[in-house]
């Protein structure tokens, strides 16, 4: 199978816009589409003209989770325990394969990733959204850790992400019950950062992303990297890491521009290097 046409990509003023493009299936994720997204994000890590990424979905939803045909075992891509289709060695070790890998890749792209959310944000789609740096959502947004509703244990990184973003009791409730949370509840629980007017999620996400893209992107990327590093480090380790980041960023043209503009009392013009 091929994922051709199942995602769209364009660059707008330093922002790479990635759009899941299976609107007739509420942008449900397949093995091939997730592999294509992993490959794209690995490429974007090396593309200097893309300083920020926006992730969104076409049509009425962001991502409704795993594709129903695949999850039922009726797709030509097998699923352990649910189909008799032969499995490759990689999938025997990691049943979700690149679907789970995409969660990791969103973080490892080493650039800010902003989510523009509307409609269903469920299952793997919820993992993808929570892996982003910031989430803009409209009132149609509905979030659900849907795995348990289908009899599956949690996957795609949801158990790592949820308790770091919302309360522990909320994370437990979501993975244990699969309850659907409406947009206002998602905002209250910290699962979304900004609730905007209906249909305005992409515009709001783009406005935020373009501001980031105009900033000192080396310093921004290092700051993002070390916030994640801090999740598993001590204060002493982070003081050392931050010192390294300060030295690295001090060698950029943007650092010279930033200090010069501060002394000259003018707005800086950063170039991203």
BAFI-3210 file (N, C-alpha, C; in Angstrom, 3 decimals, decimal comma, padded with zeros to 6 digits):
// residues 273
n [1|2|3|4|5|6|7|8|9|10|11|12|13|14|15|16|17|18|19|20|21|22|23|24|25|26|27|28|29|30|31|32|33|34|35|36|37|38|39|40|41|42|43|44|45|46|47|48|49|50|51|52|53|54|55|56|57|58|59|60|61|62|63|64|65|66|67|68|69|70|71|72|73|74|75|76|77|78|79|80|81|82|83|84|85|86|87|88|89|90|91|92|93|94|95|96|97|98|99|100|101|102|103|104|105|106|107|108|109|110|111|112|113|114|115|116|117|118|119|120|121|122|123|124|125|126|127|128|129|130|131|132|133|134|135|136|137|138|139|140|141|142|143|144|145|146|147|148|149|150|151|152|153|154|155|156|157|158|159|160|161|162|163|164|165|166|167|168|169|170|171|172|173|174|175|176|177|178|179|180|181|182|183|184|185|186|187|188|189|190|191|192|193|194|195|196|197|198|199|200|201|202|203|204|205|206|207|208|209|210|211|212|213|214|215|216|217|218|219|220|221|222|223|224|225|226|227|228|229|230|231|232|233|234|235|236|237|238|239|240|241|242|243|244|245|246|247|248|249|250|251|252|253|254|255|256|257|258|259|260|261|262|263|264|265|266|267|268|269|270|271|272|273]
n.u [000,833|000,261|000,973|000,512|-000,712|-002,091|-001,217|-000,565|001,799|003,296|005,286|005,262|006,375|008,595|007,336|006,496|003,769|001,952|-000,510|-002,802|-004,470|-006,896|-009,749|-012,232|-012,114|-011,877|-009,247|-007,954|-005,248|-002,867|-000,586|001,115|000,732|001,626|004,304|005,166|004,903|006,751|009,092|008,957|009,170|011,717|013,184|012,522|013,828|016,359|016,040|016,726|015,236|012,767|011,551|009,688|006,972|003,652|001,019|-001,861|-005,283|-007,203|-010,555|-013,236|-011,978|-009,102|-007,480|-008,695|-007,595|-006,341|-006,757|-009,838|-010,150|-007,601|-007,219|-009,160|-008,177|-008,719|-007,394|-004,831|-002,410|-001,210|-002,292|-001,122|-002,550|-005,114|-005,366|-004,516|-002,510|000,833|003,451|006,018|009,358|009,945|007,398|006,544|007,999|007,251|004,193|002,597|004,357|005,428|003,415|003,499|006,126|005,932|004,989|007,292|008,951|007,833|008,666|011,430|012,109|013,280|012,519|010,100|006,770|003,528|000,159|-002,890|-006,118|-009,234|-012,501|-012,534|-009,937|-008,282|-007,252|-004,344|-004,171|-004,578|-002,216|-000,372|-001,134|-000,643|002,083|002,989|004,277|002,537|-001,001|-003,631|-007,081|-010,432|-013,977|-015,176|-013,548|-012,795|-011,532|-009,963|-008,640|-008,689|-008,050|-008,719|-011,436|-011,659|-010,693|-007,967|-004,749|-003,138|-001,230|001,241|002,638|000,952|000,671|002,959|002,794|000,265|000,180|002,109|001,076|-001,565|-003,526|-002,630|-004,780|-006,656|-005,333|-005,252|-008,013|-008,690|-007,218|-008,208|-010,978|-011,612|-013,163|-014,807|-013,734|-015,044|-014,416|-014,288|-013,798|-011,391|-009,763|-009,901|-008,619|-006,065|-005,292|-005,548|-004,164|-005,045|-008,272|-010,046|-012,201|-014,715|-013,405|-011,126|-008,711|-006,422|-005,572|-004,897|-002,869|-000,999|-000,366|000,948|003,050|004,416|005,448|007,305|008,968|010,179|011,988|015,096|016,137|017,987|018,547|015,949|015,396|017,338|016,503|014,023|014,894|016,287|014,383|012,908|015,001|015,244|013,212|014,129|016,379|018,688|018,844|021,500|022,624|021,130|021,936|024,518|023,952|022,532|024,525|026,159|024,371|024,146|026,712|026,816|024,715|025,671|027,446|026,066|024,758|022,389|022,534|024,410|022,986|020,777|021,883|023,005|020,749|019,421|021,132|021,042|018,449|016,328|014,103|014,922|016,225|016,051|017,757|017,838|020,154]
n.v [-001,193|002,391|005,671|007,870|011,072|011,036|012,699|016,205|018,758|021,887|024,899|027,851|030,903|030,022|028,111|024,779|023,147|020,408|018,320|015,940|013,875|012,296|012,762|011,532|009,393|010,491|011,151|008,899|006,832|004,913|002,143|002,643|005,399|006,492|005,685|007,185|009,739|009,643|009,447|011,914|013,788|013,167|014,040|016,768|017,595|018,154|020,222|023,443|025,638|025,237|026,104|025,817|023,583|022,900|020,816|019,358|018,436|017,461|018,342|017,239|016,463|016,051|013,670|010,475|008,285|004,882|003,260|001,732|-000,640|-001,755|-002,098|-003,964|-006,228|-006,894|-005,731|-005,698|-005,350|-006,980|-007,605|-008,386|-011,248|-010,716|-011,236|-013,438|-012,767|-012,873|-011,570|-009,123|-009,137|-006,786|-005,815|-007,816|-007,356|-004,773|-004,026|-001,741|-000,383|002,061|003,821|004,210|005,092|007,556|009,299|009,532|010,711|013,214|014,588|014,250|015,645|018,004|020,627|023,212|021,960|022,556|022,035|022,083|021,755|020,069|018,620|014,986|013,873|011,367|008,231|007,122|009,559|011,355|010,938|011,954|014,656|015,428|015,132|017,346|020,744|022,800|023,277|024,315|024,642|024,175|024,604|022,208|020,156|016,959|014,780|011,621|008,795|006,261|003,564|001,565|001,315|-000,334|-002,625|-002,741|-002,370|000,696|002,576|003,935|005,870|007,173|006,807|007,911|010,564|011,649|011,836|013,790|016,058|016,481|016,106|013,418|011,786|012,353|011,422|008,686|008,119|008,563|006,613|004,325|004,296|005,326|007,527|010,170|013,465|016,686|019,855|022,084|020,817|019,592|021,846|022,766|020,674|020,942|019,743|020,950|024,061|026,557|027,634|028,371|030,245|028,469|026,719|028,234|027,160|026,440|028,895|030,253|028,591|028,866|031,599|031,708|029,915|031,246|033,446|032,148|031,173|033,437|033,960|033,484|030,724|028,646|028,953|028,624|025,965|024,601|025,262|023,969|021,301|020,925|021,275|018,911|017,198|017,800|016,407|013,967|014,423|015,698|018,761|019,664|018,426|019,696|022,349|022,139|021,245|023,466|025,361|024,427|024,776|027,546|028,315|027,180|028,575|031,158|031,455|032,050|034,067|035,226|035,573|037,622|039,589|039,801|040,766|043,166|044,580|044,898|046,593|048,779|049,483|048,594|046,674|043,286|041,627|038,566|035,830|033,136|031,669]
n.w [000,000|-000,370|000,890|-000,570|-001,138|001,240|003,157|003,357|002,516|003,056|002,923|004,742|005,250|006,836|008,315|008,414|007,234|008,054|007,000|007,859|005,624|005,183|005,061|004,710|006,367|008,821|009,178|010,150|011,225|009,437|008,978|006,755|006,275|008,701|008,604|006,419|007,517|009,611|008,079|006,744|008,898|009,833|007,669|007,770|010,042|009,173|007,421|007,030|006,276|007,295|010,242|012,222|012,883|011,961|012,822|011,598|010,690|007,824|006,838|008,974|011,313|013,495|014,050|014,228|015,380|015,182|012,019|011,252|009,733|009,799|012,590|013,116|012,060|009,478|007,415|004,852|006,023|008,702|012,122|015,291|016,785|015,850|013,192|010,455|008,804|007,698|009,737|009,662|011,037|012,464|013,171|014,839|017,116|017,737|017,715|016,955|015,403|013,082|013,799|016,566|016,539|015,310|017,286|018,891|016,967|016,542|018,798|018,588|016,318|016,836|016,626|017,229|017,397|016,564|017,348|015,559|016,293|015,840|015,942|016,219|018,334|018,955|020,458|018,907|017,633|019,723|021,151|019,258|019,221|021,887|021,984|020,722|020,997|021,705|021,861|019,920|019,792|018,530|019,371|018,555|019,183|020,480|022,820|023,455|025,024|023,374|023,263|025,194|024,828|022,705|023,649|023,826|025,374|026,472|024,045|021,767|023,212|024,974|027,746|028,784|028,037|028,946|031,945|032,281|031,244|032,046|035,085|037,331|038,170|036,201|033,933|034,548|034,640|031,951|030,489|031,633|031,275|028,748|028,298|026,537|026,245|026,099|024,412|026,244|028,657|028,066|027,886|030,532|031,834|030,943|028,597|026,164|025,077|024,182|023,516|020,753|018,477|016,569|013,836|013,808|014,587|013,032|011,995|014,368|015,347|013,297|013,472|015,934|015,381|013,329|014,670|016,302|014,277|013,402|015,305|017,238|016,084|016,621|019,353|020,297|019,555|021,056|023,640|023,724|023,457|025,859|027,824|027,538|028,209|030,874|032,087|032,870|034,358|036,889|038,883|039,025|036,785|034,781|035,037|034,050|031,411|030,465|030,503|028,459|026,316|026,336|025,550|022,977|021,657|021,836|019,812|017,541|014,820|015,497|018,272|018,461|017,127|018,828|021,271|020,366|019,459|021,861|023,299|021,600|021,790|020,059|017,939|017,476|014,544|013,643|012,046|012,155|012,410]
ca.u [000,000|000,985|000,348|000,524|-001,891|-002,748|-000,850|-000,172|002,878|003,700|006,074|004,716|007,152|009,398|006,506|006,106|002,406|001,685|-001,952|-003,300|-005,411|-007,852|-010,937|-013,363|-011,926|-011,519|-007,788|-007,442|-003,850|-002,502|000,841|001,839|000,701|002,513|005,685|005,448|005,050|008,052|010,117|008,873|009,701|013,168|013,700|012,344|014,842|017,561|015,707|016,882|014,218|011,599|011,972|008,584|006,047|002,255|000,383|-003,315|-006,004|-008,169|-011,948|-013,958|-011,266|-007,634|-007,125|-009,593|-006,867|-005,990|-007,737|-010,709|-009,875|-006,356|-007,396|-010,042|-007,462|-009,198|-006,546|-003,744|-001,350|-001,682|-002,206|-000,930|-003,689|-006,398|-005,377|-003,595|-001,537|002,195|004,000|007,458|010,039|009,813|006,080|006,422|008,587|006,573|002,970|002,127|005,358|005,661|002,388|004,129|007,362|005,639|004,960|008,686|009,539|007,347|009,554|012,825|012,356|014,178|011,962|008,748|005,653|002,306|-001,019|-004,149|-007,033|-010,682|-013,140|-011,941|-008,504|-008,526|-006,296|-003,031|-004,283|-004,360|-000,772|000,306|-001,434|000,019|003,522|003,299|004,685|001,388|-002,221|-004,729|-008,242|-011,724|-014,977|-015,606|-012,527|-013,162|-010,339|-010,254|-007,640|-009,714|-007,565|-009,442|-012,788|-011,563|-010,114|-006,512|-003,996|-002,651|-000,019|001,715|003,212|-000,075|000,855|004,059|002,388|-000,883|000,449|002,994|000,340|-002,740|-003,403|-002,482|-006,100|-007,286|-004,649|-005,722|-009,402|-008,765|-006,742|-008,993|-012,379|-011,789|-014,231|-014,576|-013,757|-015,390|-013,371|-014,141|-013,175|-009,992|-009,085|-009,830|-007,664|-004,743|-004,983|-005,351|-003,618|-005,884|-009,528|-010,364|-013,512|-014,841|-012,728|-009,978|-007,551|-005,244|-005,125|-004,246|-001,620|-000,065|000,092|001,939|004,203|005,184|006,220|008,466|009,845|010,909|012,881|016,441|015,684|018,955|018,290|014,627|015,496|018,103|015,644|013,050|015,593|016,699|013,183|012,674|016,088|015,013|012,233|014,825|017,685|018,737|019,149|022,928|022,825|020,542|022,797|025,602|023,403|022,200|025,783|026,546|023,457|024,497|027,919|026,450|023,901|026,430|028,214|025,174|024,534|021,222|022,969|025,025|021,901|019,957|022,559|023,154|019,447|019,106|021,933|020,610|017,031|015,530|013,580|015,919|015,866|016,748|017,861|017,729|021,446]
ca.v [000,000|003,647|006,782|009,022|011,915|010,919|013,885|017,353|019,516|023,139|025,779|029,203|031,816|029,273|027,125|023,625|022,752|019,011|018,088|014,586|014,091|011,217|013,334|010,606|008,462|011,339|011,128|007,753|006,566|003,576|001,820|003,315|006,842|006,845|005,549|008,352|010,879|009,479|009,790|013,349|014,526|012,977|014,958|018,151|017,907|018,626|021,312|024,679|026,641|024,940|026,366|025,393|022,698|022,851|019,540|019,498|017,428|017,957|017,969|017,421|015,983|016,031|012,269|009,648|007,127|003,843|002,923|000,646|-001,883|-002,311|-002,529|-005,132|-007,374|-007,210|-005,057|-006,534|-005,238|-007,769|-007,124|-009,577|-011,791|-010,420|-011,626|-014,511|-012,244|-012,981|-010,321|-008,985|-009,220|-005,493|-005,686|-008,781|-006,731|-003,506|-004,176|-000,477|000,037|003,492|004,637|004,610|005,807|008,946|010,069|009,824|011,565|014,577|015,184|014,191|016,497|019,033|021,936|023,313|021,401|023,147|021,295|022,771|020,645|020,198|017,323|013,895|013,757|010,145|007,145|007,573|010,987|012,068|010,883|012,896|016,015|015,693|015,203|018,672|021,722|023,610|022,819|025,247|023,810|024,856|023,962|020,878|019,191|015,930|013,976|010,329|007,723|005,316|002,202|000,645|001,130|-001,423|-003,784|-002,700|-001,595|001,956|002,503|005,142|006,839|007,928|006,737|008,818|011,943|012,139|012,315|014,946|017,196|016,680|015,526|011,969|011,146|012,501|010,481|007,342|008,010|008,497|005,335|003,236|004,319|005,744|008,533|011,276|014,776|017,781|020,879|022,893|019,973|019,438|023,077|022,782|019,652|021,246|018,949|021,951|025,284|027,700|027,301|029,492|030,127|027,330|026,880|029,134|026,504|026,502|030,285|030,564|027,837|029,468|032,884|031,391|029,281|032,244|034,222|031,328|031,058|034,698|034,087|032,888|029,333|027,759|029,055|028,044|024,507|024,124|025,397|022,869|020,041|020,771|021,072|017,464|016,571|018,035|015,451|012,787|014,873|016,438|020,184|019,822|018,056|020,704|023,530|021,857|021,233|024,840|026,048|024,008|025,420|028,964|028,446|026,889|029,646|032,416|031,501|032,298|035,452|035,732|036,028|038,935|040,513|040,007|041,647|044,484|045,254|045,249|047,775|049,889|049,710|048,386|045,323|042,456|040,928|037,283|035,133|031,703|030,981]
ca.w [000,000|-000,433|001,605|-001,462|-001,034|002,541|003,927|002,546|003,137|002,431|003,775|004,747|006,099|007,775|009,008|007,614|007,600|007,748|007,127|007,631|004,525|004,949|005,711|004,652|007,485|009,962|009,258|010,902|010,872|008,977|009,033|005,676|006,486|009,811|008,141|005,585|008,408|010,266|007,089|006,511|010,041|009,852|006,647|008,212|011,052|008,487|006,496|007,790|005,944|008,125|011,620|013,084|012,187|012,413|012,495|011,625|009,920|006,848|007,058|010,238|012,487|013,508|013,823|015,031|015,882|014,221|010,995|011,729|009,007|010,317|013,973|013,167|011,517|008,135|006,444|004,361|007,016|009,821|013,494|016,132|017,509|015,223|011,784|010,102|007,848|008,224|010,248|009,555|012,335|013,129|013,779|015,930|018,294|017,997|016,918|016,382|014,433|012,866|014,450|017,825|016,230|014,948|018,530|019,215|015,953|016,765|019,797|018,150|015,149|017,373|016,284|017,785|016,636|017,091|016,892|015,278|016,572|015,710|015,805|016,991|018,631|019,709|020,312|018,461|017,343|020,978|021,407|018,358|019,669|023,161|021,740|020,191|022,002|022,111|021,192|019,686|019,468|018,436|020,246|018,099|019,598|021,454|023,069|024,055|024,970|022,932|023,141|026,064|024,288|021,733|024,316|023,744|026,357|025,891|023,226|021,075|024,139|025,683|029,198|029,129|027,778|029,714|033,304|032,246|030,715|032,871|036,423|037,360|038,243|034,879|033,045|034,875|034,196|030,498|029,952|032,206|030,844|027,371|028,227|025,615|026,872|025,195|024,317|027,456|029,672|027,655|028,282|031,989|032,269|030,417|027,403|025,123|025,663|023,824|022,861|019,872|017,849|015,671|012,551|013,912|015,189|012,174|011,947|015,641|015,406|012,347|014,003|016,975|014,745|012,567|015,640|016,651|013,114|013,267|016,450|017,128|016,072|017,272|020,792|020,538|019,465|022,206|024,814|023,643|023,698|027,249|028,638|027,528|028,960|032,293|032,612|033,402|034,852|038,140|038,732|038,730|035,378|033,903|035,054|033,111|030,063|030,086|030,216|027,109|025,381|026,277|024,725|021,587|021,082|021,797|018,569|016,408|014,406|016,214|019,589|018,257|016,802|020,011|022,225|019,747|019,447|023,245|023,628|020,744|022,093|018,858|017,778|016,771|013,308|013,699|010,775|012,375|012,439]
c.u [000,869|000,223|000,306|-000,796|-002,566|-002,218|-000,414|000,927|003,158|004,494|005,550|005,484|007,887|008,650|006,159|004,753|002,160|000,214|-002,269|-004,475|-006,200|-009,208|-012,135|-013,298|-011,533|-010,024|-007,246|-006,082|-003,671|-001,004|001,610|001,853|001,642|003,975|006,083|005,662|006,369|009,163|010,132|009,504|011,207|013,838|013,636|013,350|016,070|017,291|015,686|015,824|012,919|012,026|010,933|007,667|004,665|001,656|-001,119|-003,950|-007,001|-009,584|-012,412|-013,193|-009,768|-007,150|-007,942|-008,918|-006,553|-007,117|-008,516|-010,420|-008,622|-006,563|-008,281|-009,355|-007,869|-008,354|-005,440|-002,486|-001,835|-001,571|-002,105|-002,196|-005,025|-006,466|-004,347|-002,535|-000,131|002,739|005,507|008,065|009,852|008,466|005,873|006,983|007,814|005,287|002,479|003,126|005,507|004,572|002,924|005,383|007,090|005,534|006,365|009,271|009,066|008,241|010,980|013,121|013,206|013,799|010,576|007,707|004,362|001,113|-002,203|-005,240|-008,491|-011,260|-012,445|-010,422|-008,415|-007,445|-004,915|-003,037|-004,088|-002,879|-000,029|000,094|-000,677|001,536|003,941|003,598|003,502|000,199|-003,266|-005,921|-009,492|-012,769|-015,471|-014,664|-013,065|-011,969|-010,686|-009,046|-008,405|-009,303|-008,407|-010,868|-012,832|-010,965|-008,607|-005,940|-003,488|-001,386|000,308|002,158|002,216|000,138|002,043|003,591|001,310|-000,517|001,423|002,250|-000,904|-002,511|-003,310|-003,846|-006,842|-006,661|-005,139|-007,157|-009,484|-008,322|-007,550|-010,406|-012,563|-012,867|-013,832|-014,734|-014,072|-014,363|-013,191|-013,497|-011,704|-009,180|-008,878|-008,773|-006,264|-004,344|-004,876|-004,917|-004,461|-007,099|-009,963|-011,729|-013,530|-014,226|-011,476|-008,710|-006,292|-004,695|-004,373|-002,906|-000,575|000,481|001,169|003,212|005,058|005,978|007,467|009,471|010,666|011,930|014,247|016,329|016,693|018,721|016,943|014,709|016,271|017,263|014,632|013,702|015,876|015,515|012,837|013,756|015,850|014,036|012,891|016,187|017,557|019,003|020,608|023,226|022,300|021,354|023,975|025,107|023,098|023,456|026,288|025,678|023,784|025,724|027,600|025,706|024,667|027,235|027,339|025,107|023,362|021,586|023,614|023,961|021,053|020,591|022,714|021,839|019,042|019,851|021,438|019,127|016,165|015,060|014,594|015,347|016,680|016,701|017,832|019,032|022,465]
c.v [001,244|004,706|008,029|009,784|011,884|011,927|014,953|018,105|020,782|023,956|027,196|030,038|031,074|028,215|025,996|023,117|021,330|018,741|016,630|014,686|012,828|011,655|012,403|009,560|009,206|011,261|010,019|007,347|005,115|003,371|002,631|004,825|007,239|006,698|006,733|009,599|010,824|009,907|011,299|014,122|014,342|013,874|016,400|018,545|018,524|019,829|022,637|025,727|026,421|025,058|025,912|024,519|022,839|021,539|019,693|018,394|018,070|017,539|018,171|016,977|016,095|014,622|011,419|008,394|006,128|003,536|001,667|-000,676|-002,561|-002,866|-003,764|-006,397|-007,735|-006,567|-006,000|-006,415|-005,916|-007,063|-008,349|-009,982|-011,616|-010,807|-012,722|-014,067|-012,355|-011,610|-010,289|-008,907|-007,931|-005,381|-006,697|-008,199|-005,484|-003,486|-002,891|000,121|001,539|004,382|005,123|005,435|007,268|009,823|010,492|010,848|013,006|015,296|015,273|015,042|017,700|020,439|022,013|022,722|021,871|022,397|022,232|021,708|021,034|018,802|016,260|013,988|012,539|009,089|007,657|009,059|011,837|012,064|011,892|014,330|016,366|015,754|016,553|019,645|022,516|023,211|023,924|024,426|024,651|024,060|022,594|019,777|018,241|014,992|012,694|009,412|006,448|003,852|001,209|000,381|-000,017|-002,682|-003,836|-001,982|-000,316|001,748|003,883|006,246|007,564|007,909|007,571|010,259|012,439|012,626|013,480|016,211|017,504|016,071|014,006|011,285|011,248|011,535|009,062|007,135|007,812|007,150|004,158|003,147|004,624|006,798|009,660|012,596|015,828|018,910|021,669|022,100|019,739|020,664|023,109|021,805|019,866|020,470|019,811|023,239|026,509|027,202|028,516|029,274|028,990|027,632|027,725|028,495|026,623|027,925|030,658|029,850|028,440|030,792|032,667|030,828|030,299|033,158|033,453|031,272|032,318|034,896|033,482|031,369|028,360|027,764|028,431|026,519|023,917|024,197|024,264|021,546|019,847|020,736|019,587|016,734|016,692|017,044|014,234|013,151|015,561|017,919|020,383|019,476|019,139|021,996|023,350|021,886|022,647|025,650|025,701|024,708|026,898|029,196|028,216|028,058|030,963|032,568|031,779|033,787|036,057|036,213|037,407|039,976|040,811|040,951|043,052|045,256|045,684|046,527|048,993|050,218|049,678|046,938|044,475|041,870|039,642|036,589|033,606|030,950|031,799]
c.w [000,000|000,334|000,743|-001,360|000,322|003,556|002,933|003,282|002,332|003,435|003,608|005,761|007,208|008,554|008,043|008,101|007,112|008,039|006,861|006,670|004,176|005,542|005,722|005,756|008,762|010,266|010,154|010,339|010,443|009,131|007,984|005,846|007,614|009,413|007,272|006,442|009,172|009,315|006,840|007,664|010,170|008,807|007,132|009,284|010,407|007,577|007,245|007,469|006,706|009,580|012,638|012,243|012,805|011,928|012,646|010,789|008,979|007,248|008,480|011,479|012,351|013,195|014,780|015,579|014,788|013,253|011,390|011,028|009,543|011,723|014,092|012,674|010,106|007,039|005,983|005,230|008,290|011,153|014,397|016,877|016,838|013,759|011,561|009,099|008,455|008,634|010,036|010,955|013,126|013,841|014,905|017,229|018,715|017,178|016,260|015,407|014,306|013,450|015,794|017,571|015,900|016,190|018,917|018,246|016,084|017,773|019,274|016,917|015,544|016,923|016,918|016,833|017,313|016,507|016,692|015,285|016,373|015,564|016,642|017,105|019,546|019,468|019,968|018,136|018,582|021,337|020,544|018,835|020,941|023,014|021,187|021,327|022,550|021,260|021,143|019,206|019,350|019,215|019,787|018,574|020,669|021,597|023,807|023,914|024,640|022,981|023,946|025,565|023,286|022,342|024,276|024,959|025,692|025,066|022,678|022,035|025,018|027,197|029,674|029,054|028,737|031,123|033,370|031,829|031,539|034,245|036,345|037,363|036,912|033,882|033,291|034,409|032,688|029,953|030,472|031,640|029,368|027,219|027,291|026,360|025,814|025,333|025,601|028,581|029,349|028,058|029,788|032,507|031,706|029,184|026,159|025,805|025,375|023,058|022,069|019,237|016,834|014,310|012,612|014,424|014,341|012,104|013,223|015,760|014,478|012,855|015,059|016,341|013,992|013,489|016,058|015,504|012,893|014,384|016,204|017,212|016,682|018,779|021,148|020,550|020,644|023,480|024,870|024,010|025,185|028,207|028,686|028,330|030,457|032,910|033,252|033,994|036,209|037,859|038,365|037,274|034,453|033,905|034,099|031,667|029,578|029,780|028,815|026,066|025,225|025,405|023,254|020,954|020,980|020,522|017,347|016,074|015,161|017,613|019,495|017,955|018,032|021,012|021,660|019,783|020,857|023,647|022,863|020,911|020,829|018,791|016,999|015,486|013,254|012,345|010,922|012,362|013,220]
res [x|x|x|x|x|x|x|x|x|x|x|x|x|x|x|x|x|x|x|x|x|x|x|x|x|x|x|x|x|x|x|x|x|x|x|x|x|x|x|x|x|x|x|x|x|x|x|x|x|x|x|x|x|x|x|x|x|x|x|x|x|x|x|x|x|x|x|x|x|x|x|x|x|x|x|x|x|x|x|x|x|x|x|x|x|x|x|x|x|x|x|x|x|x|x|x|x|x|x|x|x|x|x|x|x|x|x|x|x|x|x|x|x|x|x|x|x|x|x|x|x|x|x|x|x|x|x|x|x|x|x|x|x|x|x|x|x|x|x|x|x|x|x|x|x|x|x|x|x|x|x|x|x|x|x|x|x|x|x|x|x|x|x|x|x|x|x|x|x|x|x|x|x|x|x|x|x|x|x|x|x|x|x|x|x|x|x|x|x|x|x|x|x|x|x|x|x|x|x|x|x|x|x|x|x|x|x|x|x|x|x|x|x|x|x|x|x|x|x|x|x|x|x|x|x|x|x|x|x|x|x|x|x|x|x|x|x|x|x|x|x|x|x|x|x|x|x|x|x|x|x|x|x|x|x|x|x|x|x|x|x|x|x|x|x|x|x|x|x|x|x|x|x]
***
